[in-house]
Amino acid sequence: MIIRSELKKYQFFFKKEVKNANKTFAYSVIWFFIIKKEDKIGIGECNPLLEKLTNLNFYEKELLFISRKINAIKKIEIDYYRSYISYSSILFGLEQAFLYLKKKFPILYDSKFTNGKIGLPINSLIWYSSIKNIKKTKHEIENKIFQGFTFIKMKISSNFFQNQYLYLLLKTIQNKYPYVKISMDANGSFKRKEDILSCTNKFCDINIIHSVEQPIQSGNWKEISSICKVSKIPIALDEELIGINNLKMKKRLLDTIKPQYIVLKPSVCGGLYGCKEWILEANKREIGWWISSSLDSHIGINALAQWTLKMEQKHKNSRGVHGLNIGYFYNDFFSPLYIKKGFIWSNPLYKWNIKNLF
């Protein structure tokens, strides 16, 4: 059996400033596994944008090492390589490539999604850089609603959440669009437990607010546990999950913090395998979950959408709306993926244009 692995490296530039409460992103460096087995091709996206990295050279060296291992071992089962992988996004990329080899790119699993018959509900996203003032924020929210989104995620800072005019704005949105849900992603920007609880107490009568994601920095289990217990708005853990890849530690975190929701990003949460572990443990504790991307290209989103639908069908407690947007990059690949009225779809009549990968 002839198996050959190689890597392709790309720099993707964002169409507009992408900024959360902590960091601004101008571009993303992404590697792709290209694994060939006879007449089949597996492609896997390794996107380290949200990994805790100090040096991309170490990351690239590990990628090259794994690629050489594949060429030497000539196996296409992930368990042969798991012990050599220290980055979630590399594991996720390899999982994608191997799964594609079992079918044929771009099909990960046969489904109504790949046949173009159903779409996957997703949230829209308002970046921190778009939140300049209340008037502009109102325009942004209404623009997303007019596009057909009924679930909107807002990147906020602690200062913006404490702005009295935000309360009045969301009251107005609730009165005008009571069917809309809004998630507030703080990216750990609150320094004190008292500040976030003050905000959730103030905003609790605005029932279009679905949850607050990661209000304080990760690692403060005692503080976030207390917040989850008394907050009048549900709390979702995001960055808190990063680096927790041991099953025993996952159980301990969920039992200690008892969040209402968890946000799962395969590129930083131990790949597809690691996220499935989180889902199973969350379901045992009746904790809700949803899948989110890490600003992936169309290739990564294609795999995520198919896998997410499979998880939806097999497991309970999903929020039902996921964070799998596309269209961030100027130089992304042309694909059959598109967004319409708050859903991501795949048109089987369109063909991928990934010639540059070969």
C-alpha positions as CSV (number, residue, x, y, z in Angstrom):
1,M,0.0,0.0,0.0
2,I,1.5,3.3,-1.1
3,I,1.0,6.1,1.5
4,R,2.7,9.5,1.1
5,S,2.4,12.5,3.4
6,E,3.5,16.1,2.8
7,L,2.8,19.5,4.3
8,K,1.7,22.8,2.7
9,K,1.9,26.1,4.6
10,Y,-0.3,29.1,3.9
11,Q,-0.7,32.6,5.3
12,F,-4.3,33.7,5.3
13,F,-5.1,37.4,5.7
14,F,-8.3,38.6,7.4
15,K,-10.7,40.8,5.4
16,K,-11.1,43.2,8.3
17,E,-9.7,43.6,11.8
18,V,-10.4,40.6,14.0
19,K,-10.2,41.6,17.7
20,N,-11.4,40.2,21.0
21,A,-10.9,41.7,24.4
22,N,-7.3,40.6,24.6
23,K,-5.8,40.4,21.1
24,T,-5.9,41.6,17.5
25,F,-5.4,39.2,14.6
26,A,-4.2,40.4,11.2
27,Y,-3.4,37.1,9.6
28,S,-3.3,33.3,10.4
29,V,-0.6,30.8,9.4
30,I,-2.1,27.4,8.7
31,W,-0.5,24.1,7.7
32,F,-2.3,21.3,5.7
33,F,-1.5,17.7,5.8
34,I,-1.8,16.2,2.3
35,I,-1.9,12.4,2.6
36,K,-2.2,10.3,-0.4
37,K,-3.2,6.6,-0.3
38,E,-3.3,5.1,-3.8
39,D,-6.0,7.1,-5.6
40,K,-7.4,8.8,-2.5
41,I,-6.4,12.1,-0.9
42,G,-6.8,13.1,2.7
43,I,-6.5,16.8,3.7
44,G,-6.3,18.1,7.2
45,E,-6.1,21.7,8.5
46,C,-3.7,22.5,11.3
47,N,-4.5,26.0,12.6
48,P,-2.5,27.1,15.7
49,L,-4.1,30.5,15.9
50,L,-5.6,29.9,19.3
51,E,-3.0,27.5,20.6
52,K,-0.8,28.7,23.5
53,L,2.3,29.1,21.4
54,T,5.6,30.9,22.1
55,N,7.3,29.8,18.9
56,L,5.8,28.7,15.6
57,N,9.1,27.0,14.7
58,F,8.5,24.3,17.4
59,Y,5.0,23.8,16.0
60,E,6.3,23.4,12.4
61,K,9.1,21.0,13.5
62,E,6.5,18.7,15.1
63,L,4.4,18.8,12.0
64,L,7.4,17.8,9.9
65,F,8.2,15.0,12.4
66,I,4.6,13.6,12.2
67,S,4.7,13.8,8.4
68,R,7.9,11.8,8.3
69,K,6.4,9.3,10.8
70,I,3.5,8.7,8.4
71,N,5.8,8.1,5.5
72,A,7.8,5.6,7.6
73,I,5.0,3.8,9.4
74,K,2.5,3.9,6.5
75,K,-0.5,3.6,8.8
76,I,-3.6,5.7,8.6
77,E,-5.0,5.2,12.1
78,I,-4.6,8.1,14.5
79,D,-3.6,5.9,17.5
80,Y,-0.2,5.2,15.8
81,Y,0.7,8.9,16.1
82,R,-1.2,10.2,19.1
83,S,1.8,9.8,21.5
84,Y,4.0,12.0,19.3
85,I,1.5,14.9,19.1
86,S,1.6,17.7,21.7
87,Y,-0.7,20.3,19.9
88,S,-4.5,19.9,19.7
89,S,-4.6,21.6,16.3
90,I,-2.1,19.1,14.8
91,L,-4.2,16.2,16.2
92,F,-7.3,17.7,14.7
93,G,-5.6,18.2,11.3
94,L,-4.5,14.6,11.2
95,E,-7.9,13.3,12.3
96,Q,-9.4,15.2,9.4
97,A,-6.9,13.8,6.8
98,F,-7.4,10.2,8.0
99,L,-11.2,10.4,8.0
100,Y,-11.2,11.8,4.5
101,L,-9.1,8.8,3.4
102,K,-11.9,6.5,4.5
103,K,-14.3,8.3,2.2
104,K,-13.1,10.8,-0.3
105,F,-12.5,14.5,0.1
106,P,-14.6,16.6,0.7
107,I,-16.8,13.9,2.2
108,L,-16.1,13.1,5.8
109,Y,-19.4,11.3,6.4
110,D,-22.3,10.8,4.0
111,S,-25.1,13.0,5.2
112,K,-28.0,15.3,4.2
113,F,-25.6,18.2,4.8
114,T,-23.1,17.0,2.1
115,N,-26.1,16.3,-0.2
116,G,-27.2,19.9,0.3
117,K,-30.5,18.9,1.8
118,I,-30.0,20.4,5.3
119,G,-28.0,23.2,6.8
120,L,-26.4,23.6,10.2
121,P,-27.6,26.4,12.4
122,I,-24.8,28.9,13.3
123,N,-24.5,32.1,15.3
124,S,-23.3,35.3,13.7
125,L,-20.4,37.1,15.3
126,I,-19.8,40.8,16.2
127,W,-16.1,41.4,16.8
128,Y,-14.8,43.7,19.5
129,S,-13.5,46.0,16.9
130,S,-17.0,46.6,15.6
131,I,-18.3,47.7,19.0
132,K,-17.2,51.4,18.7
133,N,-20.3,52.9,20.2
134,I,-23.8,52.0,21.0
135,K,-25.3,53.4,17.8
136,K,-22.9,51.4,15.6
137,T,-23.4,48.3,17.7
138,K,-27.2,48.6,17.2
139,H,-26.6,48.8,13.5
140,E,-24.4,45.8,13.6
141,I,-26.9,43.7,15.5
142,E,-29.8,44.7,13.3
143,N,-27.7,44.0,10.1
144,K,-27.1,40.4,11.4
145,I,-30.8,40.0,12.1
146,F,-31.8,41.2,8.6
147,Q,-29.3,38.6,7.2
148,G,-31.4,36.0,8.9
149,F,-29.4,35.2,12.0
150,T,-31.4,34.6,15.2
151,F,-28.4,33.9,17.4
152,I,-25.7,36.5,17.7
153,K,-22.4,36.3,19.6
154,M,-20.8,39.6,20.7
155,K,-17.1,39.9,21.7
156,I,-17.1,42.3,24.6
157,S,-14.8,43.7,27.2
158,S,-15.6,44.1,30.9
159,N,-15.8,47.9,30.4
160,F,-18.4,47.6,27.6
161,F,-20.5,45.2,29.5
162,Q,-20.6,47.7,32.4
163,N,-21.7,50.5,30.0
164,Q,-25.2,51.6,31.0
165,Y,-26.2,52.3,27.4
166,L,-25.6,48.6,26.5
167,Y,-28.4,47.7,28.8
168,L,-30.8,50.1,27.1
169,L,-29.7,48.9,23.7
170,L,-30.3,45.3,24.5
171,K,-33.7,46.2,26.0
172,T,-34.5,47.9,22.7
173,I,-33.4,44.8,20.7
174,Q,-35.4,42.5,23.0
175,N,-38.6,44.6,22.5
176,K,-38.1,44.7,18.7
177,Y,-36.8,41.2,18.1
178,P,-37.8,39.0,21.1
179,Y,-37.0,35.8,19.1
180,V,-33.3,36.7,19.0
181,K,-30.7,35.2,21.3
182,I,-27.4,36.9,22.2
183,S,-24.3,35.4,23.7
184,M,-21.7,37.7,25.4
185,D,-18.1,36.5,25.0
186,A,-15.8,38.3,27.6
187,N,-12.7,36.3,26.8
188,G,-11.7,36.4,30.5
189,S,-11.7,40.2,30.6
190,F,-13.3,40.6,34.0
191,K,-10.7,40.9,36.8
192,R,-13.0,40.5,39.8
193,K,-15.9,38.1,40.5
194,E,-17.9,41.0,42.0
195,D,-17.8,42.9,38.7
196,I,-19.2,40.1,36.5
197,L,-21.9,39.3,39.1
198,S,-22.9,42.9,39.2
199,C,-23.3,42.8,35.4
200,T,-25.3,39.6,35.3
201,N,-27.6,40.8,38.1
202,K,-28.2,44.0,36.1
203,F,-28.8,42.3,32.8
204,C,-30.8,39.3,34.0
205,D,-34.2,40.7,33.0
206,I,-33.0,40.8,29.4
207,N,-34.1,37.3,28.5
208,I,-32.6,37.4,25.0
209,I,-29.1,37.1,26.6
210,H,-28.4,33.4,26.3
211,S,-25.1,33.2,28.2
212,V,-21.8,34.9,29.1
213,E,-18.7,33.0,27.9
214,Q,-15.5,32.9,30.0
215,P,-16.1,36.0,32.1
216,I,-12.7,35.7,34.0
217,Q,-9.3,34.3,33.1
218,S,-9.0,30.5,33.0
219,G,-7.4,28.6,35.9
220,N,-9.4,30.2,38.7
221,W,-11.6,27.2,39.4
222,K,-12.8,28.4,42.8
223,E,-13.9,31.9,41.4
224,I,-15.6,30.6,38.3
225,S,-17.3,27.9,40.2
226,S,-18.8,30.6,42.5
227,I,-19.8,32.7,39.5
228,C,-21.6,29.7,37.9
229,K,-23.4,29.0,41.1
230,V,-24.9,32.4,41.7
231,S,-24.9,34.2,38.3
232,K,-28.4,35.0,37.1
233,I,-27.2,34.6,33.5
234,P,-25.9,31.1,32.5
235,I,-22.1,30.8,32.2
236,A,-20.2,29.0,29.4
237,L,-16.6,27.9,29.7
238,D,-14.4,28.4,26.7
239,E,-10.7,29.0,27.4
240,E,-11.1,27.2,30.7
241,L,-11.1,23.9,28.7
242,I,-7.8,24.5,26.8
243,G,-5.0,22.2,27.9
244,I,-7.3,19.9,29.9
245,N,-6.8,16.8,27.9
246,N,-6.8,14.1,30.6
247,L,-10.2,12.5,31.1
248,K,-9.9,12.4,34.9
249,M,-9.1,16.2,34.8
250,K,-12.1,16.8,32.6
251,K,-14.4,15.1,35.0
252,R,-12.9,17.0,37.9
253,L,-13.3,20.4,36.2
254,L,-16.9,19.8,35.3
255,D,-17.7,18.5,38.8
256,T,-15.9,21.4,40.5
257,I,-17.1,24.3,38.4
258,K,-20.5,23.0,37.3
259,P,-20.9,25.4,34.4
260,Q,-24.2,25.7,32.5
261,Y,-22.4,25.3,29.1
262,I,-19.1,24.4,27.5
263,V,-17.7,25.7,24.2
264,L,-15.7,23.1,22.3
265,K,-13.0,24.0,19.7
266,P,-11.3,20.8,18.4
267,S,-8.2,22.8,17.5
268,V,-7.5,23.6,21.1
269,C,-9.6,21.0,23.0
270,G,-7.8,17.8,22.0
271,G,-9.1,17.3,18.5
272,L,-12.4,15.5,17.6
273,Y,-11.6,12.7,20.1
274,G,-11.0,15.1,22.9
275,C,-14.2,17.1,22.2
276,K,-16.2,13.9,22.1
277,E,-14.9,13.1,25.6
278,W,-16.1,16.5,26.8
279,I,-19.5,16.0,25.2
280,L,-20.0,12.6,26.8
281,E,-19.0,13.9,30.3
282,A,-21.1,17.1,29.9
283,N,-24.1,15.0,28.9
284,K,-23.8,12.9,32.1
285,R,-24.0,16.1,34.1
286,E,-26.7,17.7,31.9
287,I,-24.3,20.5,30.9
288,G,-25.1,22.1,27.5
289,W,-22.4,22.3,24.8
290,W,-21.8,23.7,21.3
291,I,-19.0,23.4,18.8
292,S,-17.0,26.5,17.7
293,S,-14.2,27.0,15.2
294,S,-10.8,28.7,15.6
295,L,-11.1,31.0,12.6
296,D,-10.5,28.0,10.3
297,S,-10.4,28.1,6.5
298,H,-13.2,26.4,4.4
299,I,-11.3,23.1,4.7
300,G,-11.4,23.0,8.5
301,I,-15.0,24.3,8.6
302,N,-16.1,21.6,6.1
303,A,-14.8,18.9,8.4
304,L,-16.2,20.6,11.5
305,A,-19.7,21.0,10.1
306,Q,-20.0,17.4,9.1
307,W,-18.6,16.2,12.4
308,T,-20.9,18.5,14.4
309,L,-24.0,17.2,12.7
310,K,-22.9,13.7,13.5
311,M,-22.5,14.7,17.2
312,E,-25.9,16.4,17.1
313,Q,-27.5,13.2,15.9
314,K,-25.8,10.9,18.4
315,H,-25.7,13.0,21.6
316,K,-28.0,15.2,23.6
317,N,-27.7,18.6,25.3
318,S,-26.4,20.5,22.3
319,R,-27.3,24.1,22.2
320,G,-28.4,23.5,18.6
321,V,-26.6,26.6,17.3
322,H,-22.8,26.4,16.6
323,G,-20.0,28.8,15.9
324,L,-18.9,27.8,12.4
325,N,-18.6,30.9,10.3
326,I,-16.8,31.2,7.0
327,G,-15.6,34.2,4.9
328,Y,-12.9,35.6,7.2
329,F,-10.0,35.4,4.7
330,Y,-9.2,37.3,1.5
331,N,-7.4,34.3,0.1
332,D,-9.5,31.3,1.3
333,F,-10.2,28.3,-1.0
334,F,-13.3,28.4,-3.1
335,S,-15.7,25.8,-1.8
336,P,-19.4,24.7,-2.0
337,L,-19.9,26.1,1.6
338,Y,-22.1,29.1,2.0
339,I,-24.2,30.9,4.6
340,K,-27.9,31.6,4.2
341,K,-30.4,32.8,6.9
342,G,-28.3,31.7,9.9
343,F,-27.4,28.3,8.5
344,I,-24.2,27.0,6.9
345,W,-24.9,24.9,3.8
346,S,-22.9,22.9,1.3
347,N,-24.0,22.9,-2.4
348,P,-23.0,19.6,-4.0
349,L,-23.2,21.1,-7.5
350,Y,-20.2,23.4,-6.8
351,K,-16.7,22.1,-6.9
352,W,-13.8,22.8,-4.6
353,N,-10.9,24.8,-6.0
354,I,-7.8,23.6,-4.0
355,K,-5.3,23.3,-6.9
356,N,-2.8,25.4,-4.9
357,L,-2.5,22.5,-2.4
358,F,-1.0,20.2,-4.9
